[in-house]
Amino acid sequence: MGNFIIRETIGKVAILRINRPDSLNAIGTLEDCDDFVRAIEAVGDDRSISAFILTGNGRAFSAGGNLKAMQDKTGIGPMDQPDGTRGNYKRGVQRITRAIMECEVPAIAAVNGHAVGLGCDLACLCDMRIAAESALFSCSFIKVGLVPGDGGAWSLARVVGYATAAELFFTGDRFDAARAKEIGLVSRVVPDADLMPQALELAERIAANPARALRLTKRLLREAQTARMNEILELSAAYQALAHETSDHKEAVSAFLEKRKPNFTGD
């Protein structure tokens, strides 16, 4: 793993920090994308992790794509020909989108500052979002004559609804944390100093639950965004059959009946 993403582990919680504070954590190269994907996949593969927090180092969550690299055609955006550009998006930033979407570990975005363009979309890909009071958001692709090439047209609309997503994408306007909470983009706004403590407290409450049931529940929620009810009922029955066979389920039932605190092992 490179140094674009720094990982810290606290108990059953992984904290992933985007680590380019000098460029407001903009994603500039395919190597950045590779490092991001490896970090997410490593969290998903680690059976000891039951929740993760995504945040940024410095004063930004992420300023999105690196415009200088786009201008020079050396980054994650345009190449010499449209076909090359299309491939660049698919093997670069869209791999981050897929990695976050496929990761079965519950994800919290702790938005510590600017979340612009791709940065805002990264936050939307997480399951939950908490913002610092100083956080600023913008779905700003239109301001530079672009479209959301990272799948944001799908994810943002599912977080805030079609009409609000359309307003944000069509205007590219910047908005603050209070507005983000008003439209449902974030669930809470906290003082800057409280952001990571509150994100960690939430992550630890999640991680205290049976690990395998957590991952199955997240997968159900993800699939339910696009599947029909009949499909989700079938999947729910299959996942429930798996959950019933786990040691943690048996421990939870025993602890409840014996009126004691459960001791979950992740099995």
Order of alpha helices (4+ residues) and beta strands (2+ residues): beta-beta-alpha-beta-beta-alpha-alpha-alpha-beta-beta-alpha-beta-beta-alpha-alpha-beta-alpha-beta-alpha-alpha-alpha-alpha
